[in-house]
């Protein structure tokens, strides 16, 4: 969707992916705390952009997946 295009230019664009109306934010770091902070910041940027463009997000569909080698 073209109205989502600005989301992929925020922050570090190489860490944002999307297909149709789905958006994924990627954070890779050694600690869960840092990953969480990076994703929190990226999410807030996306929500702010959504407000500016009058795009709403279904908050119930948001999820965080954390993968660890431990």
Secondary structure, 3 states (H helix, E strand, C coil): CHHHHHHHHCCCHHHEEEECCEEEECCCCCCHHHHHHHHHHHHHHHHHHHHHHCCCCCHHHCCCCCCCCC
